[in-house]
Every structure is written in C-alpha cells, then in structure tokens.
Amino acid sequence: MKRSKKGKKSLQKLIQDIVFKQNLPNRVIKGGKVRLVYVVPKFSLSSDRTMIFDLNEKNGERDIELKVSHRFIDNPN
C-alpha cells in the first residue's frame, strides 16, 4: 500500500464561548431568512481552513452546520 503524498490533515474541534449575540429569532418561518450576529473571542484561521458553526434547535431535533470561509471572518490574524 502506497502512502499518500498529500499527508494527513488534523482536525481540531474547539468550543468557543459566545461574547455577544444580536438579533436571535424565536422562530424562523418556512422559507424565511434571518440575519443574526455571534461574537466569539479573537482567534486566527489559516487560509486553507474553514470554521464550522453547529446550530442546534432548542428543545428540538433539527441541527444545521454552517461552514464559514476564512474570508468572512473579521480580522482573522
């Protein structure tokens, strides 16, 4: 068996405390859009990485993964 030349990527899962929240909805209607803000402590993210927010429904079963590129994080370095 040949070894891949790309090498292994390590995945890291860090749970961040939320510093500030704004415009959190009680519910979202079907087909609707909601814009909200979460602020976490400063961190750096390299250009080949993405951040994944796991959003879980309170007292429910639905979950969503929101993948965010390093380009959308304010002052990543």
N, C-alpha and C positions, 0 to 999 in steps of 0.2 A: 504494500500500500504506500503510495507516494504522499508526502506531506504537502499541503497547500502552501504556495509561496506568499499568499496574502497574509498569513498568520492569523492568530486568534484575536478577536476584539473582546475586551472585557466590558461587561455591562454593569453599571452601578446604579443602585436604587437608593436615593436619598429622600427622606421625608422632610420637607421644609415647613416651618411654622408660617402661618399667614400673618403678616404685619397689618394689613389693611384690606377691607373689602368694600366695594361700592356697586350699587345697582343690582343687588341679588334679588331675583324674582321669587315669588312664592310658587308660581307655576308658569309654565310656558304652554301656550295654546298650540294645537296641532298645526304644523306648517309655519309656525311663527318664528321670529328671530329675537334674540335677546343679546344685548351687549352688556358685559359686566367686567369688573376690574378686580384682580387679585394682586397684591403686592407681597413679595417674599424678600428675605434678606439678600444682599448682593452676593452674586456668585459669578464665576466665569464659565463659559461654554465654548469649546473649540468649534471651528467651522465645520468639522465633519461629524458633529453630534447634534442630536435633537432632544428637546425636553418633552416629556410626556406627562400631561396632567390627567390624573384619573378622577373623573367626576362621578360621584355615586349619589343616587336618589335617596333622600332621607325617608326612612321607613318604607323603602320600596326595593324592587329587584333590578331596576334598569341602571346600567353603568355606561359611561362613554369615555373613550381615550381621546384626548386632544393632543395631537402632535404639533409642536411648535419649533420652527427652524431657528437657528441662532440669529438670523437676520431680523426677527421680530422682537427680540429681547433687547430692551433699552440698556445701552452701555454694557455689553457682555463682558468686557475685560476691564 
